Amino acid sequence: MVSLTERQRKVLFRVIDEFIATGEPVSSASVARSKVVDVSSATIRNVMADLEEFGLLLQPHTSAGRIPTPAGTRRYVNYLYAQNEHLQNPYRHELDREFCGLGDNVERVTKRAGELISRLSSLTSIVSMASLQNVRLRDIKLSLLGDSRVLVILVAEDGRVYNRVVRMGEAIGTDLLAKTQKYLTDLVGGQTLAQVRRRVADERRLAEARYRDYVEKALEIGRKALEETPELDVHVEGTLNILDHREFSDDVDRLRELLRALEEKERVVQLIDKVCENRRPQAFIGPELGWDLGDDLSLIVCDYYRGDEHMGIIGVLGPIRMDYARVIPLVDYAADVLSRELAIDD
């Protein structure tokens, strides 16, 4: 990475600030008027030419001003990371107020968090929740939908509810269903979904003729109910905020493709799969995203926790020309508030 002088750094960051604000190429005269460096417009023009040689600025058209490249934006964001503790977050009190009293239901709190940071950032928010595979279960409920169909309701300790309809090979009565539910409740309590699946498989392998009918039914229901369970839950809020950014709204085909991708859970999961656990905000700028929807998008995310348990990520997706100085502390503090709200009471 090329080392920059103080003058080069100030000019680069000024160009990025102006480009974020206007979306237009920035001229040397504009930088000179800002007084970030006390030199002539001609000197600034030479500095901008150097920054272009370094691959940090780009001149989209002859005689036009410059715009930042993804590499230049990365320099800028790295600087903001170093200054994160000193960045102003005007939303702290609003985040505290909005989350106060929401309780520890993960689904409700994460959905509210997504709505809130989408509104405050005017971007698209993404909030993921830990896979149900590793969440402890609190209860299981069974309900007859017909002679041979059973609704299985799994209730997780974090408040999430998972429903699945199971078709039995033969009719099952209410008395048998009640005994089946009691057996499964004892089997499920305090276990993770993955543990329950293994336990059901073990119980079925050990099943003998002396087992009562309800045990056989319980194990059959358990096996079918646990065959397919969601790996990751994701909330996406504020997709229509994309319309406010002309980078996307001017290209109808691109806009349609992006909106469709954000509606497909698998595509969103693919996007956030690359995020490694980290208690500090992470930025994926342009081509760093490795997504198939272009290099002009950025993702800012931060992990949130329940005690020491990693629960998921919260973040925003938007144009590479986003206001990082405002978004980074917003996402950082939202993750902190979310972790505090979900903290398990001792």
N, C-alpha and C positions, 0 to 999 in steps of 0.2 A: 504494500500500500504506500503510495507516494505521500511524503511528509509535506504539509502545507505550512506556509508562513502565516502569521497572524492576519496580515492583510488579505491573503488569498482566502483564508477561512471566513473572514467577515464578509467578503464579497460573495463567496459561494452561498453562505447562509442568507444573505440579503436577497439574492436572486431567488432562492427557494421560498422564502417568506412571501415575496411578491407574487411568485408564480402560484403559490397555494391560494393567495387572496384573489387573484384575477384570472388565472388560467391562461394568461397571455404571455408570449415571450417578453423577457425583461431586457431593457436597453441599458447601456452604460450610463446614459444621461439620467435615467431614473435612479440608478444606484448612487450616482453622484449627488443627486438632490436629497437623498436620504441621510447624507452626512455620516454613514457608518464608518467611512474612512475619509480622512481629510486630504484628498488628492484630486487631480483633475479628471474629467471624463475620459480623456485620452489615456491616462494611466490606468484607469479602471478597465478600459477597453482592452488594454494589453494583458491585464490580470485575467480577464474573462477568456481571452484567447489561450492563455496558459492553462486555465482550468478545463478548457475544451480539449487541449492536447492530453491532459491527464485522464480524459474520459468522464469528467464530472459534470460538464455542461455540454449542451448540444445546440447548434444553430439550425433550426428547422428549415429556414429559407435564407437565401442570400440577402444581406442587408437587414435581416430581422434581428431581434434580440435573441437572448439565449434562454433555454429551459434546462432544468436539471435532468440528468440521466438517473436511472435506478441506482448507479454507483454513487452519484452525488447525493441522492436522497439518503442512502445508507450512511454516508458520512454524517449527515445532518442528524439522523435518528440516533446514531451512536453517541453523538454529543449530547442529545437530549437525555439519553439514558444516564449519562454521567452526571447530568444536572437534575435528575428526576426528583430528588428530595427538595429541590428549590423551585420546582415548577408550581405555578399557581393552579389550584383546583377549585374553581368557583362552585362546584356542585357538591362539596362535602356535606353541607348541612341538608341539602335536598335529598341526597342519598340516605343519610341517617334517618331523616324524617319518614321517607317513603317505606323504608324497610322495618321501621320500628313496629313491633307487635305482629309481624306476619307469621311468626311461629317457625317450627322446624320442618314443615312439610316441603320436601325438596322440590317437588313438581310445581307447587304454587309459588314458592320463593324464586326459583330459577326463571320461571315464566315472567314474573313481575320484574325481575332484574333485567331480562332481555328487553322488555317493553321500555323500561326506564332508560337504559343506556342508548337504545335506538333513538328515542325521542331527544335525549340530551345531545347526542352526537350528530343527529340527522343522517345516520348511516344505518346499514343493515347489521343487526346484532346476531350473534351465534352463541348459544349456551348449550354445552353438552353436560350430560349426567352420567355418572358411573354406570357401567353395565349391571343389569340386574343379576348377572351371574355371581357377582361378588358382594351383593347386598344381603344382609340377614333378613329373614322372613319373620313376620310377626304372627301371621294367621293364614288359614285357608278356609274358604267357604265353598260349599257345593249347593247347587240349585238345579232342580229338574226342569228341563225345557220341553220334555216330552217323554214318552216311554223309554227311549234309548239315547236321549241326549242330555248331557250334564254340563252346566255352566260352572267352570272352575275359576274362582277369584282368589288370587294370591295377593296378600297385603304385606308390603315390605316395611321394615322398621323405620325407613326414612319417609314413609307416607305414600309411596307410589303404589299403584294398584295395577295388576296385570290380569286380564281376562282371557279365557280360552274356552271354546266349546269343544267338548269331547263326545264322540259318538261311540256308544258301547255296542257290543255284538248282540246283546239281548236286553230286554226291559229290566229296569231296576226300580224297586219300590221305595217309598219314603222311609220306611223303617231301616231298610238296608243302607239307604243313603246316609241316614243319621249316624249309623255305626261306622260307615266308611269315613265320614267327615271327622269323627272323633279320632279314629286311628291315624288319619293323615295329619290332623292338627298336632298330635303328639310327635309325629315324625318330623314335621316341618319346624316347629318352634325353635327359634334361635339359630337355625341353620341357614347357610347361604343357599342360593338356588343350585349352584354347582354341587354343593355337599348333599342336598336333598336328592338330586338326580343320581348321584353315585349310590346313595343309601337305598333308593328305590330299586336300582339295578341289583344291588347286593341282596336285598330282601327277596326279590323275585327269583334269583338263582338259588336261594336257600329254601324257597317255598316247598312245603311238603303237603301231603294229602290231609294231614291233621289241621291245616289252616282252615279257618272258617271262611264262609262265602264272602263276608264283608272285607276280609283281608285281601283275598284275591281280587275283588272288585277295586279296593283301594289302590292296590299296586298297579292294576291296569289303568285306572284313571290317572294315577300319578305319572306313569310312564308316558301316556299320551299327552298329558297336559304339559310335560316338561320337554317334549321332543323338540319344539321350536320356541325359543324365547329370544326377545330382542337383545342384541349385543350392546347397543348404545342408543340412548335417547338424546335427541337434539331438538332444541327450540330455535327457530329462525324468525326474527321479528323485523319489521320495517323494510321489507323488500322493495316497496314502492318508493323509498327514499332514493333509490337508484335513478329515478326519473329526474331528480333535481340536479344531476350532474351531466353536463352536456357531452362529456366524454362518451357517455353511453346513450343518452337520449337522442343524439343526432344520428345514430346508427340503429335503425329499427330492428334489423336482423340480429345484430349483436345484443341489443337490449332484450329481445325475445329469448335468445339463447341463455342469457345470464339469468333472467327471471325463472326460466324453466329449470335451470340447474339448481337454483336455490330452493325450488319446491321438491326436488328429489333428495330424499334423505341420504341415499347411498352416495350421491355426489358431494354432499356437505360433509359426510363422514370421511370420504376420501380426502377432502380438503384439510380437515383437522387431524387426520391420522399422523401427520408428520410432526405435530406439536409434542415436544418432550416435556415431561413434568418439570416445572420451574416455578418458584414462588415469586419471581419477578416478571414484569411484562415482557413479551417477546413480539418482535415485528418481523413479518415476512413481506418483503417489498418487491413488487413486480415479479421478475422471473424467479425469485427465491421461492415463490409459492409453488412453482411446478404444477400449476393447474392448467387445464387445457382450454381456458377461456381468455387467454391473452396475458400480456405482461404489464398491463396498466392497472392492476388491482393490488391492494395491500391489505394485510390482515394483522390486527393488533390483538393479542390474546394474553390472558393471565390465568393461572390455575387457582382454583378455590378448594377449600378443605372443610372437613367436618372433624374438628379435633386434629388428629394426625393423619386421618384418612383422606386420601386424595379423592375428590368427588367429580371433578370435571374441569372444563375451561369456560371462561366467559370472554367475549371479545367482539370486535366489530370488523366488518369487511366493507371496503369502499375503494374509491379511486386512489391511485398512487399519489395524487394531488390532494391528500387529506391533511387536516390540521393536526399534525402529530403532537405539537406542544400542548394541545388541548385534549386530544384523545388518549394519549398514553397515561397521564395521571387519572383521567376518568376511569379507564379500564382497570388500572391498578387499584384504585380505591373501591371500585365496585366489587372486585374480587375480595378485597379485605372485608368489606361490609357483609358480603354474602357468606364468607367463612365465619364471621362472628355470629350472624343470624342463625346459622345451622349448627353452631357449636353445641355439643351434647352437654346437658346440665349434669353436673356431678351430684 
